[in-house]
Amino acid sequence: MAAVYRIIQKFAHGCRFAILEAMPLQLIKEEPNERVKMGLNLLEQDEKKATNSLKAHYKKLGFEIIPRSNHIILDLELRRPNLEDIGFIDPY
């Protein structure tokens, strides 16, 4: 969450929208040993449930879900919550 927040802060200048594809990392095909090493095998494996969970996570940053797609959009001209607003303690 903090990484996405920082990336938006850094690169949003001059842009109106940020659009992301909600693609849960655990659904990307990896070697079985790598999946275990990264702990991806412990995460939700049902594609629809995992994608919906990720979309809900991004909504905390102000993203809106684009219907009938895996994409989400953030209007960069609107006020967005900061990390503390969403319960994330910023270590920096």
N, C-alpha and C positions, 0 to 999 in steps of 0.2 A: 504494500500500500504506500509506504513512504517513498519507495523508488519511483512509482508512477507519479506521485505528487511532485517529487523533485524534477523529474523529466519534464512534466508539464510546465513547472515554474521556469525551467531553463530554456525551453524551446518554443513556448507559446507566443512570444513577442511577434506581433504582426499577423497572427493567425486568428481566425474567428472560431473554428471548431477543432476539437480533437476527436478522432474516431478510432476506436479499437475493435479488434475482433476478440471476443471472449473465447479463448482456446485454453482450457485447463492443461497445465503441463503434464499431468499424469496420463493424458490421452494421446500425447505425442509418442509415436513408436520409438522405443529405446531397447537396447539389449536388456534381457532379464536381469543380469547382474547389476547393470547401471541403475535400473529401476529400484532395486532393493537398496543399493548404496545411497541413492538420493531420497529414499523413503517414499517414492511415488506409489509403491504397492500398498501403502497404508491409507492412501487417499481414496475418495469416492471414485469408483470405476464406471458407474453408469453415466453415459455421455450427457444425457438430458439433465440429470440431477446435478452433475458437476458443473455444467455450463450455466445452469440457472443459479447455482450457488455463487459462481464467480461474478455473474452479472449483478447479483444482489450486493456483493462485496464492493464492486465499482460504483454502485449507486450511492454509497456512503461519501464518495468524492464528488458527487453531483452529476454523474453520468446518467443519461436516460437510455432506456432500452429501445432499440429500433425493432418494431414488430416484425415477426416472421423472419428473423435473421439472428446471427450470432454477433452482430455488431452493436456497439454502444456509442453514444455521442455525448460530448460535453460542449456546451456553449461557453466559450472562454470570456465572453463579455459579461456574463452573469457572475454574481458573487458566488464563490465556491467556499466550502468549509475548509478550515485549516486542519492540520493533523490532530491538534488538541480537541477540536470540535467533535471529531469522530472517535475520540478516546485513545489516540495513539500518542505515546510520549516520545517526542522528538529528541534523540540523544545529542543532536548538534545544536 
